[in-house]
Each structure stands twice: as C-alpha cells, then as structure tokens.
Amino acid sequence: MDIFLLLAYIPGGLLVVYSLFTFIFPSRKLNLLLKAGVDLLSAINLVFVYIYTRNPLIIAGMVTSMIGLIREILFSFKDSYKALNHIAWPIAFSSLFALSLIFTYRSPLSILPPVASVISTIFFFVTNQKIFKIGAIVANFLYVTYYLILIPSSDVLTIFSLLTSLMGLISSIVGLFVIFYKQRQAKRSENEPESEEAQKHVENKL
C-alpha cells in the first residue's frame, strides 16, 4: 500500500468520528467552527489522495473544502462584525460553489455536491438555529445520496466520504431534536412558576 494512501486514511477515519459531533450542539458559532474543522480535515485528506492518484478532479475538491473552511469561519463571526453580516457573502460563496461545477461535471450526478454546498451556504448564514439545522440535514442528505450512488464503482475513500456525510446527517438530526427539547424545557420552566402561584392562590381561598 502506498504511504500517501495510508496517510489519506488517517484524516478520512478522523472525519467519520469528528463529523458526528459537528451539529449536535445548540450554539450556531460552535457548529460552524466544528464544520470548519471538518473541511480542514477533508482538505488534508484530499491532499494525500491527490498525491496518490494524481487525479486533477481532487484539486477541485481541495479548493471547495478550503472555500467551505473560509465560509464557516467568516459566518461564525457575522454577528460580531457588521461587515460580515451582509447578503453579499452567501451570494459570493454560493457562486464559487456553483462555478466549481465547471471543473467537476462528469454526469448529472456531479450536480449534487455543488447544490448541497449552495444550500448549506444559504442556511449557515441564517441565525435561527432550527433553520440552520434543517439546512445541514438537507445538505448532508444530498451528500449521502451522492456517495451511495457512487459506491458500486468507487473505492474505500468514497466509503469514508459516505460515512462522514452520514455522521453529519445524524448529527444534524440530533442537533435539531436538541433544540426542540431545550425549547420544551424552557417553556415548561416558564409555566411551572405560574402553576405554583395558581395553586397557592387556590389554597389561600380555601
């Protein structure tokens, strides 16, 4: 086995485990910074894959991973810096992901990754955590679909990518349920004092 293929397996394996925690937490900023870590590991993985395969398509994957990394870092600080909280940013990043199709298109299936990236870009820019998580669910579902279709004619590295996307999908779904659970708990906490006061009022009347 080539040393560079072995080196590609290391970040590939880390990605599978790491992706499970990407969207679980209720903090939008933490989700984005964790997702930036996913894109960084993905870029490192693809560097070794490119050295091993010399496939020029891998370069496009490295570039889009780095674009994603920059996107997530900028979006995570958009509430802190006014210049980052502008609609031009998601438009610019979405355009870059769409343009990547020029270099990666081989069949209609090739459309799925750029579409997933554009969807995630739009939803990642939104502050509302429910909408954020729904966008992550849709984007990861598209990636899972893409890699599932590729598997019969692909290799172990594609299986790593499938598992990474699957973990991201699970993480997004769990993260959405965490938000609903926390909101339910918050409402319950708000209603409990009112119930106690009502009970005391009844007892005083008796």
C-alpha positions as CSV (number, residue, x, y, z in Angstrom):
1,M,0.0,0.0,0.0
2,D,1.3,3.5,-0.9
3,I,2.3,5.6,2.1
4,F,0.2,8.5,0.8
5,L,-2.9,6.3,0.5
6,L,-2.3,5.2,4.1
7,L,-1.9,8.9,5.2
8,A,-5.2,9.7,3.4
9,Y,-6.9,7.0,5.6
10,I,-5.9,8.8,8.8
11,P,-7.8,12.1,8.3
12,G,-10.5,10.1,6.5
13,G,-11.1,8.0,9.6
14,L,-10.9,11.0,11.9
15,L,-13.6,12.8,9.7
16,V,-16.0,9.9,10.3
17,V,-15.8,10.2,14.1
18,Y,-15.5,14.0,14.2
19,S,-18.5,14.6,11.9
20,L,-20.8,13.0,14.4
21,F,-20.3,16.0,16.8
22,T,-20.4,18.8,14.2
23,F,-24.1,19.9,14.5
24,I,-25.2,18.4,17.8
25,F,-24.6,21.5,19.9
26,P,-27.2,24.3,20.1
27,S,-24.6,27.0,19.5
28,R,-24.5,28.2,15.9
29,K,-21.0,29.6,16.2
30,L,-19.7,26.3,17.7
31,N,-21.4,24.3,14.9
32,L,-19.7,26.4,12.2
33,L,-16.3,26.2,13.8
34,L,-16.7,22.4,14.1
35,K,-17.8,22.3,10.5
36,A,-14.6,24.3,9.6
37,G,-12.6,21.5,11.3
38,V,-14.4,19.0,9.0
39,D,-13.4,21.0,5.9
40,L,-9.9,21.3,7.1
41,L,-9.5,17.6,7.7
42,S,-11.2,17.0,4.3
43,A,-8.7,19.2,2.6
44,I,-5.8,17.4,4.3
45,N,-7.3,14.1,3.3
46,L,-7.6,15.2,-0.3
47,V,-4.0,16.4,-0.5
48,F,-2.8,12.9,0.2
49,V,-5.4,11.4,-2.2
50,Y,-4.2,13.7,-4.9
51,I,-0.6,12.8,-4.4
52,Y,-1.6,9.1,-4.6
53,T,-4.0,9.3,-7.6
54,R,-2.8,12.4,-9.4
55,N,-6.4,12.9,-10.4
56,P,-7.0,16.6,-11.3
57,L,-10.6,16.4,-10.0
58,I,-9.2,16.0,-6.5
59,I,-7.8,19.6,-6.7
60,A,-11.3,20.9,-7.2
61,G,-12.4,19.0,-4.0
62,M,-9.4,20.6,-2.1
63,V,-10.3,24.0,-3.3
64,T,-14.0,23.7,-2.4
65,S,-13.1,22.3,1.1
66,M,-10.9,25.4,1.7
67,I,-13.7,27.7,0.4
68,G,-16.0,26.0,2.9
69,L,-13.5,26.4,5.7
70,I,-13.2,30.2,5.0
71,R,-17.0,30.4,4.7
72,E,-17.6,28.8,8.1
73,I,-15.0,31.0,9.9
74,L,-16.5,34.2,8.4
75,F,-20.1,33.1,9.1
76,S,-19.3,32.2,12.7
77,F,-18.3,35.8,13.4
78,K,-21.0,37.6,11.4
79,D,-22.8,38.7,14.5
80,S,-19.6,40.2,15.9
81,Y,-18.6,42.2,12.8
82,K,-21.0,44.2,10.7
83,A,-19.0,43.8,7.5
84,L,-19.6,40.0,7.7
85,N,-23.3,40.3,8.2
86,H,-24.1,41.2,4.6
87,I,-26.0,39.3,2.0
88,A,-23.1,39.6,-0.4
89,W,-21.2,36.9,1.5
90,P,-23.6,34.0,0.9
91,I,-24.1,35.1,-2.7
92,A,-20.3,35.1,-3.2
93,F,-19.7,31.7,-1.7
94,S,-22.7,30.2,-3.4
95,S,-21.4,31.5,-6.7
96,L,-18.0,29.9,-6.1
97,F,-19.5,26.5,-5.3
98,A,-21.7,26.7,-8.4
99,L,-18.7,27.6,-10.6
100,S,-16.8,24.6,-9.3
101,L,-19.2,22.5,-11.4
102,I,-17.3,23.7,-14.5
103,F,-14.3,21.6,-13.3
104,T,-16.1,18.7,-11.7
105,Y,-19.1,18.0,-14.0
106,R,-19.0,14.5,-15.5
107,S,-22.7,13.5,-15.3
108,P,-25.9,14.8,-13.8
109,L,-24.8,13.2,-10.6
110,S,-22.0,15.7,-10.4
111,I,-24.6,18.5,-9.7
112,L,-25.4,17.1,-6.2
113,P,-22.2,18.3,-4.3
114,P,-22.4,21.9,-5.5
115,V,-26.1,22.0,-4.9
116,A,-25.5,20.7,-1.3
117,S,-22.8,23.3,-0.8
118,V,-25.1,26.2,-2.0
119,I,-27.9,25.0,0.3
120,S,-25.6,24.8,3.3
121,T,-24.2,28.2,2.5
122,I,-27.6,29.8,2.5
123,F,-28.8,28.1,5.6
124,F,-25.5,28.5,7.5
125,F,-25.8,32.3,7.1
126,V,-29.1,32.3,8.9
127,T,-29.1,33.0,12.7
128,N,-32.1,30.9,13.5
129,Q,-30.8,27.5,14.8
130,K,-33.8,25.5,13.6
131,I,-33.4,26.7,10.0
132,F,-29.6,26.2,10.3
133,K,-30.0,22.6,11.3
134,I,-32.6,21.9,8.6
135,G,-30.2,23.2,6.0
136,A,-27.5,20.9,7.4
137,I,-29.9,18.0,7.2
138,V,-30.8,18.7,3.6
139,A,-27.1,19.3,2.5
140,N,-25.9,16.1,4.3
141,F,-28.7,14.1,2.8
142,L,-27.7,15.1,-0.7
143,Y,-24.1,14.2,0.0
144,V,-25.2,10.8,1.4
145,T,-27.3,10.2,-1.8
146,Y,-24.3,11.2,-4.0
147,Y,-21.8,8.8,-2.3
148,L,-24.4,6.0,-2.1
149,I,-24.8,6.1,-5.9
150,L,-21.0,6.3,-6.4
151,I,-20.1,3.3,-4.1
152,P,-20.6,0.4,-6.6
153,S,-18.0,1.9,-8.9
154,S,-15.7,3.5,-6.3
155,D,-13.2,2.7,-3.5
156,V,-12.6,2.8,0.2
157,L,-12.1,6.5,0.3
158,T,-15.6,7.0,-1.1
159,I,-16.9,4.9,1.7
160,F,-15.1,7.2,4.2
161,S,-16.8,10.1,2.5
162,L,-20.2,8.4,2.7
163,L,-19.7,7.6,6.4
164,T,-18.6,11.2,7.1
165,S,-21.8,12.6,5.4
166,L,-23.9,10.0,7.2
167,M,-22.5,11.1,10.5
168,G,-23.1,14.7,9.6
169,L,-26.7,13.9,8.8
170,I,-27.2,12.1,12.1
171,S,-25.5,14.9,13.9
172,S,-27.8,17.5,12.2
173,I,-31.0,15.5,13.1
174,V,-29.9,15.0,16.7
175,G,-29.0,18.7,16.9
176,L,-32.5,19.7,15.7
177,F,-34.1,17.5,18.3
178,V,-31.8,19.0,21.0
179,I,-33.1,22.4,20.1
180,F,-36.7,21.3,20.3
181,Y,-36.0,19.6,23.6
182,K,-34.4,22.7,25.1
183,Q,-37.3,24.9,23.9
184,R,-39.8,22.5,25.5
185,Q,-37.8,22.5,28.8
186,A,-37.7,26.3,28.7
187,K,-41.4,26.6,28.2
188,R,-42.0,24.1,31.0
189,S,-39.8,26.1,33.3
190,E,-41.8,29.2,32.4
191,N,-45.1,27.6,33.1
192,E,-44.1,25.9,36.4
193,P,-43.9,29.2,38.4
194,E,-47.3,30.2,37.1
195,S,-48.8,26.8,38.1
196,E,-47.3,27.2,41.6
197,E,-48.7,30.7,42.0
198,A,-52.1,29.5,40.8
199,Q,-52.0,26.6,43.4
200,K,-51.1,29.0,46.2
201,H,-53.9,31.3,45.2
202,V,-56.4,28.4,45.4
203,E,-55.1,27.3,48.7
204,N,-55.4,30.9,50.1
205,K,-59.0,31.0,49.0
206,L,-59.7,27.7,50.8
